[in-house]
Amino acid sequence: MRWRLLLAGLAAGLAVEVSAEVAAPAREPALTLAAKGKVELAFSPWNDPEQALLAAIDGARERILVQAYLFTSKPLARGLIAAHRRGVQVEVLLDAESNRPGTFSVLPELLAAGVPVAVETRYNIAHNKVMIFDPDSGARAAVATGSYNFTRSARLANAENLLILRGNPALAEAYAENWQRHRAEALALRSLDDLPARKGKQDGREPDR
């Protein structure tokens, strides 16, 4: 009798697993865009990706959209704040768990300067490292992406790469649309008090593996 109950339990567990897999939503197809424009490439530590980003921030005239997993670079924060003060629309999305007080995050500085910041909580980690410059401007639009975190360590100690892709409006538009999709799910912050409670293993958070 015990064996029958055990087998029945195992069968039920397998059925739930298979059912969950079948019920998983279908993935959207990947986008294919024509290759065009120019690519600026920087490898850390041999090149200076931070300086390339600062030049792109300084050159923006209308809008800068940021997605960051780790953001501790004070020069980049100062560059975004300066852009915000000269009238560029700057908006920042951060991973909620990696940008808390005590982590050296520039989140407090951005909030104090009035830069709109929202944090992502839906995902295990929000691992994007992206800056989108003037996405609605046509030929002047640019996208910066790569492994490069916006941190001091990425500039001085890590092996990283950064691409800045210019002259491809369709690419910038696709990145801007993805940014807006993430922003729609994110939590806007008015102060550090608005940060959600930390997530732990009990909430389904897992190490990045």
C-alpha atoms as a printed R data frame, in Angstrom:
    type eleno elety resid chain resno      x      y       z
1   ATOM     1    CA   MET     A     1  0.000  0.000   0.000
2   ATOM     2    CA   ARG     A     2  2.831  2.362   0.891
3   ATOM     3    CA   TRP     A     3  4.560  1.662  -2.423
4   ATOM     4    CA   ARG     A     4  1.371  2.429  -4.316
5   ATOM     5    CA   LEU     A     5  1.000  5.767  -2.503
6   ATOM     6    CA   LEU     A     6  4.658  6.618  -3.194
7   ATOM     7    CA   LEU     A     7  4.341  5.791  -6.882
8   ATOM     8    CA   ALA     A     8  1.120  7.775  -7.101
9   ATOM     9    CA   GLY     A     9  2.870 10.777  -5.517
10  ATOM    10    CA   LEU     A    10  5.804 10.546  -7.936
11  ATOM    11    CA   ALA     A    11  3.440 10.310 -10.902
12  ATOM    12    CA   ALA     A    12  1.506 13.360  -9.711
13  ATOM    13    CA   GLY     A    13  4.740 15.324  -9.303
14  ATOM    14    CA   LEU     A    14  5.865 14.432 -12.821
15  ATOM    15    CA   ALA     A    15  2.459 15.388 -14.193
16  ATOM    16    CA   VAL     A    16  2.690 18.813 -12.542
17  ATOM    17    CA   GLU     A    17  6.212 19.305 -13.933
18  ATOM    18    CA   VAL     A    18  5.158 18.363 -17.473
19  ATOM    19    CA   SER     A    19  2.041 20.511 -17.176
20  ATOM    20    CA   ALA     A    20  4.132 23.525 -16.063
21  ATOM    21    CA   GLU     A    21  6.468 23.053 -19.023
22  ATOM    22    CA   VAL     A    22  3.577 22.783 -21.467
23  ATOM    23    CA   ALA     A    23  1.908 25.863 -19.962
24  ATOM    24    CA   ALA     A    24  5.040 28.028 -20.264
25  ATOM    25    CA   PRO     A    25  4.419 30.921 -22.669
26  ATOM    26    CA   ALA     A    26  6.042 30.735 -26.084
27  ATOM    27    CA   ARG     A    27  9.127 32.858 -26.584
28  ATOM    28    CA   GLU     A    28  8.861 35.789 -28.944
29  ATOM    29    CA   PRO     A    29 11.001 35.476 -32.078
30  ATOM    30    CA   ALA     A    30 14.338 37.269 -32.107
31  ATOM    31    CA   LEU     A    31 14.548 40.539 -34.031
32  ATOM    32    CA   THR     A    32 16.608 40.734 -37.206
33  ATOM    33    CA   LEU     A    33 17.740 44.198 -38.255
34  ATOM    34    CA   ALA     A    34 19.902 45.356 -41.142
35  ATOM    35    CA   ALA     A    35 23.502 46.080 -40.167
36  ATOM    36    CA   LYS     A    36 24.334 49.734 -40.798
37  ATOM    37    CA   GLY     A    37 26.071 52.703 -39.259
38  ATOM    38    CA   LYS     A    38 29.312 52.826 -37.285
39  ATOM    39    CA   VAL     A    39 30.519 50.877 -34.257
40  ATOM    40    CA   GLU     A    40 32.808 52.257 -31.552
41  ATOM    41    CA   LEU     A    41 34.504 49.459 -29.618
42  ATOM    42    CA   ALA     A    42 36.339 49.652 -26.297
43  ATOM    43    CA   PHE     A    43 37.966 46.842 -24.330
44  ATOM    44    CA   SER     A    44 38.709 47.282 -20.637
45  ATOM    45    CA   PRO     A    45 41.365 47.528 -19.213
46  ATOM    46    CA   TRP     A    46 43.253 48.415 -22.441
47  ATOM    47    CA   ASN     A    47 40.797 51.070 -23.646
48  ATOM    48    CA   ASP     A    48 38.625 53.430 -21.624
49  ATOM    49    CA   PRO     A    49 34.933 52.488 -22.010
50  ATOM    50    CA   GLU     A    50 33.928 55.004 -19.350
51  ATOM    51    CA   GLN     A    51 35.394 57.877 -21.346
52  ATOM    52    CA   ALA     A    52 33.563 56.686 -24.458
53  ATOM    53    CA   LEU     A    53 30.288 56.662 -22.491
54  ATOM    54    CA   LEU     A    54 30.962 60.122 -21.071
55  ATOM    55    CA   ALA     A    55 31.518 61.489 -24.579
56  ATOM    56    CA   ALA     A    56 28.240 59.927 -25.741
57  ATOM    57    CA   ILE     A    57 26.391 61.365 -22.718
58  ATOM    58    CA   ASP     A    58 27.867 64.795 -23.413
59  ATOM    59    CA   GLY     A    59 26.766 64.552 -27.050
60  ATOM    60    CA   ALA     A    60 23.138 63.667 -26.280
61  ATOM    61    CA   ARG     A    61 20.647 66.437 -26.992
62  ATOM    62    CA   GLU     A    62 17.181 65.034 -26.266
63  ATOM    63    CA   ARG     A    63 17.015 61.811 -24.301
64  ATOM    64    CA   ILE     A    64 19.162 59.231 -22.485
65  ATOM    65    CA   LEU     A    65 17.674 55.937 -21.291
66  ATOM    66    CA   VAL     A    66 19.778 53.805 -18.942
67  ATOM    67    CA   GLN     A    67 19.529 50.180 -17.820
68  ATOM    68    CA   ALA     A    68 22.079 49.068 -15.241
69  ATOM    69    CA   TYR     A    69 22.747 46.038 -13.103
70  ATOM    70    CA   LEU     A    70 25.499 47.677 -11.035
71  ATOM    71    CA   PHE     A    71 25.945 51.445 -11.098
72  ATOM    72    CA   THR     A    72 28.701 52.807  -8.846
73  ATOM    73    CA   SER     A    73 30.618 55.033 -11.288
74  ATOM    74    CA   LYS     A    74 30.518 58.585  -9.959
75  ATOM    75    CA   PRO     A    75 31.860 60.101 -13.224
76  ATOM    76    CA   LEU     A    76 29.021 58.496 -15.194
77  ATOM    77    CA   ALA     A    77 26.494 59.625 -12.575
78  ATOM    78    CA   ARG     A    78 27.866 63.179 -12.764
79  ATOM    79    CA   GLY     A    79 27.634 63.056 -16.570
80  ATOM    80    CA   LEU     A    80 23.985 61.981 -16.473
81  ATOM    81    CA   ILE     A    81 23.158 64.610 -13.838
82  ATOM    82    CA   ALA     A    82 24.820 67.300 -15.974
83  ATOM    83    CA   ALA     A    83 22.792 66.141 -18.997
84  ATOM    84    CA   HIS     A    84 19.619 66.258 -16.907
85  ATOM    85    CA   ARG     A    85 20.416 69.814 -15.803
86  ATOM    86    CA   ARG     A    86 20.973 71.030 -19.357
87  ATOM    87    CA   GLY     A    87 17.517 69.779 -20.346
88  ATOM    88    CA   VAL     A    88 18.141 66.266 -21.662
89  ATOM    89    CA   GLN     A    89 15.444 63.793 -20.591
90  ATOM    90    CA   VAL     A    90 17.419 61.259 -18.525
91  ATOM    91    CA   GLU     A    91 15.717 58.165 -17.095
92  ATOM    92    CA   VAL     A    92 17.403 55.292 -15.272
93  ATOM    93    CA   LEU     A    93 16.376 51.691 -14.596
94  ATOM    94    CA   LEU     A    94 18.352 49.770 -11.956
95  ATOM    95    CA   ASP     A    95 18.390 46.252 -10.554
96  ATOM    96    CA   ALA     A    96 16.703 46.625  -7.162
97  ATOM    97    CA   GLU     A    97 18.901 44.178  -5.258
98  ATOM    98    CA   SER     A    98 22.265 45.469  -6.481
99  ATOM    99    CA   ASN     A    99 21.746 49.184  -5.896
100 ATOM   100    CA   ARG     A   100 20.823 49.474  -2.237
101 ATOM   101    CA   PRO     A   101 22.369 51.774   0.374
102 ATOM   102    CA   GLY     A   102 25.718 50.384   1.437
103 ATOM   103    CA   THR     A   103 26.522 48.980  -2.023
104 ATOM   104    CA   PHE     A   104 28.331 52.128  -3.304
105 ATOM   105    CA   SER     A   105 25.475 52.624  -5.782
106 ATOM   106    CA   VAL     A   106 25.017 56.132  -7.175
107 ATOM   107    CA   LEU     A   107 21.250 55.785  -6.671
108 ATOM   108    CA   PRO     A   108 21.190 58.397  -3.848
109 ATOM   109    CA   GLU     A   109 23.033 60.952  -6.001
110 ATOM   110    CA   LEU     A   110 20.688 60.427  -8.954
111 ATOM   111    CA   LEU     A   111 17.597 60.806  -6.778
112 ATOM   112    CA   ALA     A   112 18.989 63.892  -5.039
113 ATOM   113    CA   ALA     A   113 19.572 65.512  -8.439
114 ATOM   114    CA   GLY     A   114 16.000 64.841  -9.543
115 ATOM   115    CA   VAL     A   115 16.875 62.212 -12.169
116 ATOM   116    CA   PRO     A   116 13.911 59.818 -12.566
117 ATOM   117    CA   VAL     A   117 14.927 56.351 -11.327
118 ATOM   118    CA   ALA     A   118 12.941 53.109 -11.202
119 ATOM   119    CA   VAL     A   119 14.045 49.688  -9.960
120 ATOM   120    CA   GLU     A   120 13.332 46.306 -11.505
121 ATOM   121    CA   THR     A   121 11.997 43.623  -9.174
122 ATOM   122    CA   ARG     A   122 10.378 41.056 -11.467
123 ATOM   123    CA   TYR     A   123 13.550 39.270 -12.538
124 ATOM   124    CA   ASN     A   124 16.089 37.173 -10.695
125 ATOM   125    CA   ILE     A   125 18.570 39.864 -11.733
126 ATOM   126    CA   ALA     A   126 18.049 42.767 -14.145
127 ATOM   127    CA   HIS     A   127 21.390 42.253 -15.888
128 ATOM   128    CA   ASN     A   128 21.188 44.746 -18.760
129 ATOM   129    CA   LYS     A   129 24.004 47.268 -19.207
130 ATOM   130    CA   VAL     A   130 22.609 49.696 -21.741
131 ATOM   131    CA   MET     A   131 22.524 53.398 -22.532
132 ATOM   132    CA   ILE     A   132 20.315 54.657 -25.354
133 ATOM   133    CA   PHE     A   133 21.023 58.125 -26.718
134 ATOM   134    CA   ASP     A   134 18.471 60.270 -28.593
135 ATOM   135    CA   PRO     A   135 16.475 57.245 -29.861
136 ATOM   136    CA   ASP     A   136 13.890 59.452 -31.609
137 ATOM   137    CA   SER     A   137 16.403 61.574 -33.498
138 ATOM   138    CA   GLY     A   138 17.020 59.337 -36.517
139 ATOM   139    CA   ALA     A   139 20.648 59.258 -37.634
140 ATOM   140    CA   ARG     A   140 21.943 60.726 -34.345
141 ATOM   141    CA   ALA     A   141 20.521 57.837 -32.285
142 ATOM   142    CA   ALA     A   142 23.015 55.536 -30.585
143 ATOM   143    CA   VAL     A   143 23.053 52.468 -28.346
144 ATOM   144    CA   ALA     A   144 25.803 51.518 -25.882
145 ATOM   145    CA   THR     A   145 25.839 47.928 -24.666
146 ATOM   146    CA   GLY     A   146 28.185 45.074 -23.786
147 ATOM   147    CA   SER     A   147 29.522 43.352 -20.679
148 ATOM   148    CA   TYR     A   148 30.653 46.668 -19.179
149 ATOM   149    CA   ASN     A   149 28.993 47.448 -15.849
150 ATOM   150    CA   PHE     A   150 28.883 51.125 -14.906
151 ATOM   151    CA   THR     A   151 31.411 50.662 -12.098
152 ATOM   152    CA   ARG     A   152 34.917 51.683 -11.089
153 ATOM   153    CA   SER     A   153 36.001 48.042 -11.097
154 ATOM   154    CA   ALA     A   154 34.821 47.567 -14.681
155 ATOM   155    CA   ARG     A   155 37.066 50.454 -15.720
156 ATOM   156    CA   LEU     A   156 40.165 49.635 -13.681
157 ATOM   157    CA   ALA     A   157 40.217 45.954 -12.794
158 ATOM   158    CA   ASN     A   158 37.868 43.880 -14.953
159 ATOM   159    CA   ALA     A   159 38.080 42.401 -18.450
160 ATOM   160    CA   GLU     A   160 35.094 44.019 -20.189
161 ATOM   161    CA   ASN     A   161 33.817 45.121 -23.572
162 ATOM   162    CA   LEU     A   162 31.648 48.028 -24.717
163 ATOM   163    CA   LEU     A   163 30.010 48.700 -28.076
164 ATOM   164    CA   ILE     A   164 28.520 52.052 -29.074
165 ATOM   165    CA   LEU     A   165 26.408 51.576 -32.194
166 ATOM   166    CA   ARG     A   166 25.549 54.712 -34.157
167 ATOM   167    CA   GLY     A   167 23.638 55.444 -37.342
168 ATOM   168    CA   ASN     A   168 21.089 52.631 -37.016
169 ATOM   169    CA   PRO     A   169 17.747 54.224 -36.023
170 ATOM   170    CA   ALA     A   170 15.874 50.891 -36.144
171 ATOM   171    CA   LEU     A   171 18.285 49.405 -33.610
172 ATOM   172    CA   ALA     A   172 17.916 52.385 -31.267
173 ATOM   173    CA   GLU     A   173 14.135 52.176 -31.603
174 ATOM   174    CA   ALA     A   174 14.149 48.465 -30.716
175 ATOM   175    CA   TYR     A   175 16.284 49.096 -27.626
176 ATOM   176    CA   ALA     A   176 14.072 52.033 -26.602
177 ATOM   177    CA   GLU     A   177 10.946 49.886 -26.935
178 ATOM   178    CA   ASN     A   178 12.540 47.169 -24.802
179 ATOM   179    CA   TRP     A   179 13.517 49.817 -22.234
180 ATOM   180    CA   GLN     A   180  9.906 51.043 -22.103
181 ATOM   181    CA   ARG     A   181  8.677 47.475 -21.640
182 ATOM   182    CA   HIS     A   182 10.944 47.087 -18.625
183 ATOM   183    CA   ARG     A   183 10.004 50.514 -17.286
184 ATOM   184    CA   ALA     A   184  6.305 49.616 -17.376
185 ATOM   185    CA   GLU     A   185  7.008 46.776 -14.911
186 ATOM   186    CA   ALA     A   186  9.460 48.690 -12.706
187 ATOM   187    CA   LEU     A   187  8.910 50.524  -9.423
188 ATOM   188    CA   ALA     A   188  9.468 54.285  -9.576
189 ATOM   189    CA   LEU     A   189 11.392 55.743  -6.634
190 ATOM   190    CA   ARG     A   190 10.883 59.118  -5.007
191 ATOM   191    CA   SER     A   191 13.383 58.348  -2.229
192 ATOM   192    CA   LEU     A   192 15.401 55.445  -0.841
193 ATOM   193    CA   ASP     A   193 12.446 54.697   1.439
194 ATOM   194    CA   ASP     A   194 10.534 53.477  -1.619
195 ATOM   195    CA   LEU     A   195 12.953 50.592  -2.205
196 ATOM   196    CA   PRO     A   196 11.148 47.249  -1.831
197 ATOM   197    CA   ALA     A   197 12.144 44.679   0.770
198 ATOM   198    CA   ARG     A   198 15.133 42.548  -0.102
199 ATOM   199    CA   LYS     A   199 14.467 39.314  -1.960
200 ATOM   200    CA   GLY     A   200 15.901 36.077  -0.669
201 ATOM   201    CA   LYS     A   201 15.910 32.437  -1.593
202 ATOM   202    CA   GLN     A   202 12.450 32.123  -0.080
203 ATOM   203    CA   ASP     A   203 11.230 34.603  -2.707
204 ATOM   204    CA   GLY     A   204 12.683 32.562  -5.552
205 ATOM   205    CA   ARG     A   205 15.903 34.589  -5.941
206 ATOM   206    CA   GLU     A   206 18.768 32.393  -7.109
207 ATOM   207    CA   PRO     A   207 22.495 32.943  -7.588
208 ATOM   208    CA   ASP     A   208 23.476 33.773 -11.167
209 ATOM   209    CA   ARG     A   209 24.645 30.417 -12.566
